């Protein structure tokens, strides 16, 4: 069975991570992340929140496996990097399962009032020998990667946006905490899916 590990020619995933950002004279901003043999580079033009032309490249041990314009069901090809401050990184290489292979996660913003944080996960597909994208719109609550101590893997911490305006105005709405996981395996044949692993409803008193 063809796997990303076999392509890399290494038996264990290296979790040493390096991140760099650069701005060229042509106005392109690039964020690059490397973990072991896996490297991801996200490039866009302009400044948040009106950036344009987002592009993602993923390579393994120098071999380019993914090289495409970033597109989303919620912002087309005009998605912005979801930055809160200039120092925030929007590109990640992480383990999404304790025994899973590395995946690339990209934080995007669709624009608009009370909208929308979009997470894209790029997981390796053994049959096509490339990375395939899955995405989820986390709405206004936003999302961040959290390490819950479960075997060096990360989950997605957010809140249930369907509770916004359900009983009162947005500012007074209480939204249940949601923690989602993204199952992947070494022999994945198709993209994984986000799965709610915990939802905690706010209580009074």
C-alpha positions in Angstrom: 0.0 0.0 0.0 1.4 3.4 -1.0 1.6 5.8 1.9 3.1 9.2 2.6 5.6 7.6 4.9 6.8 5.3 2.1 7.2 8.2 -0.2 9.2 10.1 2.4 11.3 7.0 3.0 11.1 7.3 6.8 9.6 5.1 9.4 8.6 7.7 11.9 6.9 11.1 11.6 9.2 13.8 12.7 7.4 16.5 14.7 10.1 19.2 14.6 8.3 22.2 13.1 9.6 25.3 11.5 7.6 28.3 10.3 8.7 31.2 8.2 7.0 34.2 6.6 8.3 36.5 3.8 7.0 39.4 1.8 8.4 39.8 -1.7 8.9 43.1 -3.6 6.0 42.1 -5.8 3.6 42.3 -2.8 3.2 38.5 -2.3 3.2 37.2 1.3 4.2 33.6 1.8 4.0 31.5 5.0 6.0 28.3 5.0 5.8 25.4 7.5 8.0 22.4 7.6 7.7 19.2 9.7 10.1 16.4 8.9 10.0 15.8 5.1 6.7 17.6 4.7 6.6 21.3 3.6 3.6 23.5 3.0 3.7 27.1 1.6 0.7 29.5 1.5 1.0 32.5 -0.7 -1.4 35.5 -1.2 -1.3 39.1 -2.4 -2.5 42.2 -0.6 -3.3 42.6 3.1 -6.0 41.1 5.4 -8.9 41.3 5.1 -8.8 42.2 1.4 -6.1 39.8 0.3 -6.4 37.9 -3.0 -5.1 35.1 -5.1 -4.4 32.5 -2.3 -2.3 29.5 -3.4 -1.1 26.4 -1.5 1.8 24.1 -2.3 2.6 20.9 -0.4 5.7 18.9 -1.0 7.2 15.8 0.6 10.9 15.3 0.6 11.1 17.8 -2.2 8.4 16.2 -4.4 5.5 18.5 -5.0 2.3 16.6 -4.3 -0.2 19.5 -4.3 0.0 22.9 -6.1 -3.3 24.7 -6.5 -5.3 27.9 -6.0 -7.0 27.9 -2.6 -10.8 27.7 -3.1 -13.7 27.3 -0.7 -17.4 26.8 -0.9 -17.8 30.0 1.2 -15.4 32.4 -0.4 -14.5 31.0 -3.8 -10.9 31.8 -4.7 -10.9 35.1 -2.8 -10.5 33.7 0.8 -8.3 35.6 3.2 -5.9 34.2 5.7 -7.7 34.2 9.1 -5.4 36.4 11.1 -6.3 38.2 14.3 -2.9 39.8 14.8 0.0 40.1 12.4 2.0 37.5 14.4 -0.6 34.8 14.0 0.2 31.8 11.8 -2.5 30.4 9.6 -0.8 27.3 8.2 -0.1 24.2 10.3 1.3 20.7 9.9 -0.1 18.5 12.6 -1.1 15.0 13.7 -4.9 14.9 13.7 -4.9 11.4 15.2 -2.4 9.8 17.6 -1.5 7.1 15.1 -2.2 9.1 11.9 0.0 10.7 9.4 0.7 14.4 9.2 -1.9 16.7 7.7 -1.9 20.3 6.6 -4.4 22.7 8.1 -5.2 26.1 6.7 -7.1 28.9 8.6 -9.3 31.0 6.2 -11.7 33.9 6.6 -14.6 34.4 4.2 -15.3 38.0 5.0 -18.6 39.7 6.0 -20.2 40.6 9.3 -20.5 37.8 11.8 -18.8 35.4 9.3 -17.0 33.1 8.7 -14.0 31.1 10.0 -13.3 28.2 7.6 -10.8 25.4 8.3 -9.4 23.4 5.4 -7.7 20.1 6.1 -5.4 18.6 3.5 -4.9 14.9 4.0 -2.8 12.5 2.0 -4.8 10.2 -0.4 -3.0 7.0 -1.1 -4.8 6.1 -4.3 -4.2 9.4 -6.1 -0.8 10.1 -4.4 -1.8 13.6 -3.6 -3.5 15.7 -0.9 -7.2 16.1 -0.8 -9.1 18.9 0.9 -11.9 18.8 3.3 -13.4 21.9 4.9 -15.8 23.1 7.5 -17.4 26.5 8.1 -17.2 27.3 11.8 -19.1 30.5 11.4 -18.7 33.4 13.8 -17.4 31.5 16.9 -14.1 30.8 15.1 -11.9 27.9 15.8 -8.4 27.1 17.1 -6.3 24.0 17.2 -5.9 22.5 20.7 -3.6 19.8 22.1 -5.7 17.8 24.6 -2.8 15.6 25.4 -4.1 12.7 23.4 -1.0 11.1 21.9 0.5 14.3 20.3 -2.6 14.9 18.2 -4.7 18.1 18.0 -8.5 18.8 17.8 -10.6 21.8 16.7 -12.0 23.9 19.5 -15.1 26.0 18.6 -18.7 26.6 19.6 -22.1 25.6 18.1 -23.0 28.5 15.9 -26.6 27.3 15.4 -27.4 28.7 18.9 -26.6 32.3 17.7 -29.9 34.2 17.7 -31.8 31.0 18.7 -33.3 32.5 21.8 -32.2 36.2 21.9 -29.9 38.7 20.2 -26.4 37.6 19.2 -24.5 39.4 22.0 -26.6 37.7 24.6 -26.6 34.3 23.0 -24.8 31.4 24.7 -23.3 28.8 22.4 -22.3 25.3 23.5 -18.6 24.5 23.4 -17.8 22.1 20.6 -14.6 20.1 20.1 -14.2 18.3 16.8 -11.8 15.7 15.7 -10.7 14.8 12.1 -10.1 11.0 11.7 -7.2 10.1 9.4 -5.2 6.9 8.9 -2.0 6.0 7.2 -3.9 4.2 4.5 -6.5 6.8 3.8 -8.2 6.3 0.5 -10.5 9.3 0.6 -10.7 12.6 2.5 -11.7 12.4 6.2 -14.5 14.4 7.8 -14.9 16.6 10.8 -16.6 14.8 13.7 -18.0 16.3 16.9 -16.3 14.6 19.8 -17.6 16.9 22.6 -20.4 19.4 22.9 -21.0 21.1 26.3 -24.1 23.3 26.8 -23.6 26.4 28.9 -25.3 26.3 32.3 -26.4 29.2 34.6 -25.4 29.7 38.2 
